[in-house]
């Protein structure tokens, strides 16, 4: 009985062993079959798209006018009518300077006029008295000419006295300093009672006319050449007119509400920096922009038929960019591409190496080699490039 049980147990173990060996062979066969199947990769077919690229340039803001207010006379500041940061209108009083000598000059000049007028009247009387006597041959004509010349001398002296009065009044007017332009008051370094003169080291204040604000920025030599090629026109002025409106990015990252225009480009490239200066003008009705502030000028560039490719679909090898292109048989090939320096979000603009209709591997291609066949999982172009529509 024990022998029969032993025999049955042995048969069972043998059967299990045979089954196990058979299972391993089946697994290996399945793995080999799976290895022969192409691996699945997401792909997309490229098409030409219109897009707008944007380039940001660091800029410094300056008011339309920055006018230093300096005294034209010597004296003490008697009164200050404005405060720092105040908005003023042309002709508005800013400072009063105590200089009594100019008021005295006006009084002296007025007295000189009174004296000169009296002398003119006396000379005219003498001339009027002499003239009839000459006509009656009572006295010689020489006496009449002398009286006439004397009258002219006195009249000239009166004119000179009047000019001195006008000059004295002008100097007296300088004791009241007014705003020469509309704008915003800057720092006021001198206080009431300070002695000031036309030779003072600092101005009384500075007025910035910021109804319009200039944004100055620079382009390097290559960018200037690209600019010259991108925009049509026989002259530089014609090319500038073709540039679309530009926007301004403020220091907090927000976009300024008003668009501006590029108006001038420097005619020379700075030999020290290798760049040329450009100026964009922005309206400033809300007086939000101030002189001396920093910002970014954003210049758009429209491309009608561009080939765009996701940045994640490229690889860098020794400073060059490559993308995997899938041919009609499903085989991939690493293809060198050239791109624009500027990007559109997370996409490159391809200038060489790819064309409309090419099918590329989107991602996950780190282990791929040239000639490897894949199973293409086509992704809709609209979903891949949906970010561009935002």
Number of C-alpha atoms within 10 A of each C-alpha: 5 6 7 8 9 10 10 10 11 10 11 11 11 11 11 11 12 11 11 12 10 11 12 11 11 12 11 11 12 12 12 11 10 11 10 9 12 14 13 12 16 16 23 23 18 17 16 13 14 11 19 14 16 17 14 17 15 15 24 16 23 22 23 17 19 18 19 15 18 18 21 15 19 18 20 18 22 17 15 16 11 15 14 14 14 11 16 22 14 11 12 15 16 19 22 20 26 19 18 11 14 20 16 13 18 20 15 16 22 18 14 19 21 15 14 21 18 14 19 21 14 15 21 19 13 17 20 14 13 21 19 13 15 15 12 9 10 10 14 14 15 10 15 21 14 13 21 18 14 19 21 14 15 20 19 14 19 21 15 16 22 18 14 19 21 15 16 22 17 13 19 21 17 19 24 17 21 19 19 16 17 18 25 23 23 20 13 16 11 15 13 13 13 12 15 21 17 13 12 12 9 16 19 22 19 21 25 25 24 26 19 19 24 26 27 23 21 20 18 15 15 11 13 17 11 11 15 15 11 13 15 15 14 8 9 14 12 12 16 19 15 13 18 15 15 19 22 25 19 16 11 7 10 10 16 16 12 13 16 22 20 22 14 15 19 13 10 10 16 13 8 6 10 13 19 19 17 18 21 23 21 25 17 17 11 8 15 8 23 19 20 12 13 18 25 22 26 21 19 17 15 12 13 11 12 19 22 26 24 16 17 14 18 23 16 10 9 5 7 12 15 18 25 24 22 25 14 8 10 16 18 23 20 18 15 18 15 15 17 12 9 14 17 19 12 13 18 22 21 18 14 12 13 20 16 14 11 15 22 27 24 24 16 12 16 7 6 14 13 13 14 14 19 19 16 19 14 15 13 12 13 11 9 14 16 10 12 15 7 5
